[in-house]
Amino acid sequence: MQWPYRRTVLALCTLAFFATMVARLAISPVVPQITAEFEVTNTVVGFALTGLWMTYFLSQFPSGVLADRFGERSIILVSLGGTALASLALALSPVFGVFVLATLALGAMAGLHYSVGTTLLTRTHDDVGVAIGVHNAGGPVAGLSAPVVAAWIGSRWGWEPAVAIGAVVAVVVFVLFAWFVRPTEPRRPTQPMRERFEVTALVALISRPSIAFTIALSVLAAFVWQATASFLPTFLVEHHEYTTTEAGIVFSAYFLVQGVTSPGVGAASDRYGRDETTGVCLAIAALGFVALVAVPGPLATGFAVVALGVGLGWSSAFLPRFFDALSNDEAGAGFGLVRTVYGLLGALGSVTTGLFADLFGWAVAFGVLAGLLVVVCALLAGNRLLGTGY
């Protein structure tokens, strides 16, 4: 049986997402060495990493516009090449100012991929939910592997080669993508790009009821995902008195479950509906938070890890909703725009949850996350029962 070309595209888009995620996640395990090298505080490095995620989401919308003008393949190659160069610049930074600039560049270059890669998959696949689910699995797989590898390299040879693994992986995937993925036809090759940045048109697009509703729910769900990715190990250490090693193992297991189940979540959304699958996922995740906060012991933690891993893979089910509401001509730039909007707002999950933990404790902070997921489920149910059509 001949290997379908669409599977090649899916495999390489997933590898590209994996590569851009590896480059970002390789920094965190060696932060103590970076602070010692440049004689700066954790807070200063934290601001640099916050800048990385902000530039990551800010580049989502321009990436869609560029893909409409030059084709998805070209932009993904720029993303991979830029990620490699930025990772190399990080490793070779002579002073902290250069490190910060390289960090911001890494976020911007890595951010060029996701929206464009997802749009390319909608052009080659009919089962969009399955394709997005497989593509999304590249992130959790990177989350499972990159921190461990970077920490091991950093402990033996220093932080510079540890962050340089992002460059190595990106170069390998760049070569594979350039070799096996065919050039893609631009959707709007002649339209001046300045027309795509007109504020009136952008506001009109995200103000459509179905898109605005989807963005609002995505903000809440992304807020919870970002908070979990930032603070789950810290919660386990400070609330349940796990060791750092034990918390790291649980965190890796969370990413593993999410990576394994994400394609199934996407397939379920194709078969049973976007909203139904998303509601079930987030309800499961809410139960996971309740178990994590209220019930001590390894069994409760194990249940919570599985529930959170499955439930917080919500994007595989819910993101296809945007493509259902966008025309073919709007898909590239439109999806990039909504990714920028909900990603930037959802990124506030980290700082807000940290603040709540400082003021009220971890039980309240993680309880709020469960509450937000319940709100999303209620809004989905209300939309269906009232027949609003959002």
C-alpha positions, -999 to 999 in steps of 0.1 A, spaced: 0 0 0 14 34 -10 21 59 17 -3 88 12 13 122 8 -10 137 34 6 115 61 40 129 51 27 164 56 12 155 89 43 138 102 66 166 92 43 194 105 42 175 138 80 172 138 82 209 131 60 217 161 81 194 182 113 212 171 100 246 179 88 234 213 121 217 221 139 250 215 117 268 239 115 242 266 153 235 267 159 268 285 140 263 317 160 233 331 193 253 330 179 286 344 201 283 376 232 280 354 222 310 333 215 332 363 250 323 377 267 329 344 253 363 338 249 372 375 212 381 372 182 372 393 155 346 386 130 374 382 151 389 354 153 356 336 116 351 342 108 383 324 129 371 294 110 339 293 77 357 296 89 378 266 95 346 247 59 334 251 46 369 242 65 371 210 55 335 203 18 344 203 23 379 187 38 363 156 8 339 150 -13 365 131 15 378 108 25 342 101 -10 336 86 -8 367 64 27 358 52 15 322 44 -14 336 23 11 356 4 40 332 0 26 297 8 26 277 40 57 256 32 79 287 29 68 301 62 73 268 81 109 266 67 115 302 78 102 292 112 125 262 115 155 281 101 149 310 124 144 288 154 178 271 147 196 305 144 179 319 175 188 288 196 224 291 184 225 328 193 213 319 228 241 294 232 267 319 220 254 349 239 283 369 253 262 391 276 227 390 291 214 417 268 221 395 237 206 365 255 173 384 260 172 395 224 179 360 212 151 348 235 126 372 220 137 362 185 133 325 194 97 331 205 89 350 173 105 325 150 89 295 167 55 312 167 55 314 129 48 276 127 17 266 146 -10 285 128 5 280 94 11 243 100 -24 238 112 -38 256 81 -17 235 59 -32 204 75 -67 217 67 -57 218 31 -45 182 30 -69 165 54 -107 160 55 -106 147 91 -93 180 105 -98 170 142 -76 139 139 -49 159 120 -48 187 145 -48 162 174 -17 144 159 0 178 152 -7 190 188 9 158 202 43 172 191 42 197 219 36 173 248 62 149 234 87 178 235 76 186 270 83 150 280 117 148 264 134 182 261 136 192 297 151 158 307 177 159 279 186 196 284 190 190 322 213 161 316 234 179 290 235 210 312 248 191 342 276 176 322 287 203 297 270 235 308 239 255 298 252 265 263 251 231 247 219 224 266 200 252 248 218 244 216 198 212 212 170 234 199 193 244 170 202 207 162 167 195 162 154 224 141 181 219 115 173 182 111 136 189 107 143 218 83 161 195 60 134 168 61 106 194 56 124 210 26 131 176 11 97 159 14 70 186 15 60 201 -18 56 238 -24 22 251 -15 1 275 -36 -4 309 -19 -40 318 -12 -36 355 -19 -4 360 -37 -12 394 -52 -31 412 -24 -10 439 -7 -3 427 29 -11 461 43 -48 455 34 -47 424 57 -37 446 87 -66 470 85 -80 473 120 -117 475 108 -114 442 90 -97 425 119 -122 437 144 -150 426 122 -136 391 119 -131 385 156 -165 402 164 -185 376 145 -206 359 172 -194 323 165 -157 334 164 -160 357 194 -177 330 214 -150 305 205 -122 330 213 -137 337 247 -139 300 257 -104 294 243 -90 322 265 -104 305 296 -92 271 286 -58 283 275 -55 303 308 -59 270 327 -35 251 304 -8 278 308 -12 278 346 -9 241 348 22 240 326 38 266 347 29 255 383 19 218 385 54 207 398 55 236 423 19 227 435 29 191 441 60 202 461 44 229 482 8 215 486 15 178 488 51 178 499 64 158 470 101 159 463 114 178 433 122 146 415 88 131 422 70 162 410 91 161 379 81 125 372 44 134 376 48 164 353 64 143 326 36 118 330 11 146 325 27 155 292 29 119 282 -8 113 287 -16 145 268 6 135 239 -9 100 236 -45 110 239 -45 142 218 -51 124 185 -80 105 200 -96 137 213 -94 152 178 -109 121 163 -138 122 188 -145 158 179 -148 148 142 -172 120 151 -192 133 180 -190 171 176 -166 199 187 -186 212 216 -196 178 230 -160 165 230 -146 198 244 -172 198 272 -164 162 282 -127 169 282 -129 200 304 -153 183 328 -128 155 332 -100 180 337 -121 198 364 -125 165 382 -87 161 380 -82 194 397 -106 186 425 -89 153 431 -55 170 430 -65 197 455 -87 177 479 -75 142 480 -39 133 492 -20 102 481 -5 87 450 -38 72 437 -55 105 437 -25 121 420 -24 93 394 -61 99 386 -55 136 384 -26 133 360 -46 111 336 -77 134 339 -56 166 333 -36 150 305 -68 140 287 -89 170 296 -64 197 289 -59 183 254 -91 203 247 -75 222 218 -75 192 195 -113 192 198 -120 229 200 -96 246 175 -113 230 145 -143 251 155 -124 282 141 -120 266 107 -156 256 107 -164 294 110 -138 307 85 -139 305 48 -109 290 28 -97 325 20 -98 336 56 -83 305 72 -46 314 71 -46 349 85 -79 344 104 -67 315 124 -34 333 131 -53 363 144 -75 343 168 -44 324 180 -27 357 188 -58 370 206 -66 340 228 -30 331 233 -19 364 247 -49 366 271 -45 329 280 -9 335 289 -20 355 319 -28 322 335 7 319 348 11 353 365 -25 353 378 -23 318 393 11 326 409 -5 357 425 -35 337 438 -11 311 453 9 338 471 -22 356 484 -46 326 492 -26 294 489 -23 267 463 -56 250 471 -75 282 462 -53 289 431 -59 255 416 -96 255 428 -101 286 407 -87 267 376 -113 240 382 -140 267 384 -130 283 351 -134 249 334 -168 245 349 -177 279 335 -166 269 300 -187 237 302 -217 257 313 -213 281 284 -211 253 259 -242 236 274 -261 269 274 -251 276 238 -266 242 228 -297 244 249 -306 279 239 -298 273 203 -279 305 199 -258 292 170 -226 305 184 
